Amino acid sequence: MKPESYLMNIAIEEAEKAYRLDEVPVGAVIVDSDGKIVSKAHNDKEKTNNPCGHAEILAIQKASSEISNWRLSGHHLYVTLEPCLMCMGAIMSARLDSLTFGAYDKKGGSLSLGYRIPFDTKLNHRFSVAGGVEHFRCSKMLSDFFKEKRNKYNFKK
């Protein structure tokens, strides 16, 4: 198994935790330059009523706390869904070296919406991006979650 698939599978395990908690199933993992896991997180927006409760933000906060530094240079983020604009800004601000994501998000993903934050030379940090790793599994989990939500909603009418 390729290292990016292995690490994405760990992010998927985090997303499954969110799913079981009735949160949008997104999971994230941050590793250091040696590939050692520094932090893991999943969405908790509903539980905490916090609009910033995205897996990426929570993983960044945990990693920063773990290494006692807000600068995560030399670290890499793996997340099951293409980051939104807020999360992409946090990734840039944390100085992460790279981002690898699973499912593309045509409606909310910053790259899919045309924002080029990781590559914008006007900004003070750039990072590499790879998308589509374990895309089918990540995408299916999200589809299943929202299908269940719609079915519950339609049943109550």
C-alpha positions in Angstrom: 0.0 0.0 0.0 1.3 3.5 -0.9 2.1 5.7 2.0 -0.6 8.3 0.9 -3.2 5.5 0.8 -2.2 4.2 4.2 -2.4 7.7 5.7 -5.7 8.4 3.9 -7.1 5.2 5.4 -6.3 6.6 8.9 -8.1 9.8 7.9 -11.1 7.7 6.7 -11.1 6.0 10.2 -11.5 9.5 11.7 -14.3 10.3 9.2 -16.1 7.1 10.3 -16.0 8.4 13.9 -17.7 11.6 12.7 -20.3 9.6 10.8 -21.1 7.6 13.9 -21.5 10.9 15.9 -23.9 12.2 13.2 -21.3 14.7 12.0 -20.4 15.3 8.4 -17.9 12.5 7.9 -14.6 14.2 7.3 -11.3 13.1 8.9 -7.8 14.5 9.0 -4.3 13.3 9.9 -1.1 15.4 10.2 2.2 13.7 9.9 5.8 15.0 10.4 8.6 14.7 7.8 9.3 11.2 9.0 5.7 10.1 8.4 5.0 9.9 12.2 1.4 10.8 13.0 1.3 14.0 15.1 -2.5 14.5 15.2 -5.8 13.1 14.1 -9.2 14.7 14.1 -12.7 14.6 12.7 -15.5 17.1 12.3 -17.3 18.1 15.5 -19.2 21.2 14.3 -22.7 19.9 15.3 -21.6 18.6 18.7 -19.8 21.8 19.7 -22.0 24.3 17.7 -18.7 25.7 16.4 -18.5 26.7 12.7 -14.8 26.2 12.9 -15.1 22.5 14.0 -13.7 21.2 10.7 -11.4 18.2 10.8 -8.5 20.2 9.3 -8.7 23.0 11.8 -8.9 20.6 14.7 -6.0 18.6 13.4 -3.9 21.7 13.0 -4.7 22.9 16.5 -3.8 19.5 18.0 -0.5 19.3 16.0 0.5 22.8 17.0 -0.2 22.0 20.6 1.7 18.7 20.3 4.9 20.3 18.9 4.4 23.6 20.8 4.6 25.6 17.7 2.0 27.1 15.4 4.4 26.7 12.4 3.9 23.2 11.0 6.7 23.4 8.5 7.8 19.9 7.6 4.4 18.5 8.3 1.8 17.1 5.9 -2.0 17.0 6.1 -4.2 14.2 4.8 -8.0 14.9 4.7 -10.9 13.0 3.3 -12.5 16.0 1.6 -11.2 18.9 -0.4 -10.7 21.7 2.1 -13.1 24.7 2.1 -11.7 28.3 1.9 -11.5 28.7 5.7 -9.5 25.4 6.0 -7.2 26.2 3.1 -6.4 29.6 4.7 -5.6 27.7 8.0 -3.4 25.3 6.1 -1.5 28.2 4.6 -1.3 30.0 7.9 0.1 26.9 9.7 2.8 26.7 7.0 2.1 23.0 6.2 4.3 21.6 3.5 1.6 19.7 1.7 -2.0 18.7 1.5 -3.4 15.4 0.2 -7.2 15.1 0.0 -9.6 12.3 -1.0 -12.9 13.5 -2.4 -13.3 16.6 -4.5 -16.0 19.1 -3.4 -17.5 21.0 -6.3 -19.8 23.0 -4.1 -17.5 23.9 -1.2 -13.9 22.9 -2.0 -11.7 26.0 -2.5 -9.7 24.5 -5.4 -12.9 23.3 -7.2 -14.3 26.8 -6.8 -11.3 28.3 -8.4 -9.4 29.7 -5.4 -5.6 29.1 -5.9 -4.4 29.7 -2.4 -1.7 27.0 -2.3 -0.1 28.5 -5.5 -0.8 32.2 -5.2 2.6 34.0 -5.3 1.0 37.1 -3.6 0.7 35.1 -0.4 3.5 34.4 2.0 3.4 30.6 1.8 2.9 28.0 -0.8 2.4 24.2 -0.5 1.9 21.2 -2.7 -1.5 19.6 -3.2 -2.6 16.2 -4.4 -6.3 15.3 -4.7 -8.3 12.2 -5.4 -6.4 9.8 -3.1 -9.0 7.1 -2.1 -11.5 9.3 -3.8 -14.2 6.6 -4.2 -14.2 5.6 -0.5 -14.2 9.1 0.7 -16.8 10.2 -1.7 -19.1 7.2 -1.0 -19.0 7.8 2.7 -20.1 11.4 2.2 -22.8 10.4 -0.3 -24.1 7.7 2.0 -24.3 10.1 5.0 -26.2 12.8 3.1 -28.5 10.2 1.5 -29.4 8.9 5.0 -30.0 12.5 6.1 -32.3 13.2 3.1 -34.2 9.9 3.7 -34.8 10.9 7.4 -36.0 14.3 6.3 -38.3 12.9 3.6 -39.8 10.4 6.0 -40.8 13.1 8.5 -42.9 15.0 6.0 
